[in-house]
Amino acid sequence: MQYRQRLLPRMFAIPSAILFTLLSAPAGAGSLPEAPYVSTSAEARIEAVPDHVTLQVRVERIADEPDLVRQRINAIQSELVAVGERYGDALAKFDLHGFEFGAHREYRQDMGRMVDRGFRGGFALEIELNDLKRLDALLFDLSGLELSGLGSPQFGVRDVERYQDEARSEALAAARVQALALAASQGATLGEIWGIVYLPMDRLADQVGRDGGDAIADGWAPRFREASAADAGFVLQTRIAPITFTARAGVIYRIVPGAAD
């Protein structure tokens, strides 16, 4: 199933470190253009609907004999593979990593030292799902297995550079609008650009779930469901929030006094 990506732009212009002068710069100063000049900055935010989600699965087994550990690890791997097969092409990744076996040691407080307590084996599995509408079903299936850990869903977008570029462009455009207004207030217009300062502040997983508001795609608002034996699933469904890309840009223009833009 092909997932449709949507862009929900929101832009906020935030004045910062505005410097406006009509005084002549000292001779030989190299840090600023010759006066008059104007410096402004602005911030822009672009919101993108996630197009995939990553889950981290952890499994650990402990037993008295290494062969028993191996059997138990093999059994849970078979169960995980069976779950993965039910989702077929909707899975972009189903990768095993962090595989380890060895002696298991525990600290004995009464003895004041570590002691051998059998054998242990474990692994980590990274699952990446493209069809976000099937996320809740996958979480339900995985939670029925004897896992050592199932991490929170980590949402993402594949074309990160696209949203970074759009946020930067909107920040620069907003900074120019401010510069034009400042110059016009003094009866001047903008000349050439002397410099640009760009600070990316993209927020991916850190922003997911923090912003409130309306649903960002059809049927994706927080909601309850009725579960039955024929339609097993959690009562509460996962909210898929937009990912915010933020950029701040500052510009310095030479201004031309006594001209209209």
Beta strands, then each sheet from edge to edge (+ up, - down):
strand 1: 7-10
strand 2: 19-21
strand 3: 37-48
strand 4: 52-63
strand 5: 91-108
strand 6: 113-129
strand 7: 149-150
strand 8: 154-156
strand 9: 188-200
strand 10: 243-257
sheet 1: 1+ 3- 2+
sheet 2: 1+ 3- 10+ 9-
sheet 3: 5+ 6- 4+ 7-
sheet 4: 5+ 6- 4+ 8-
end
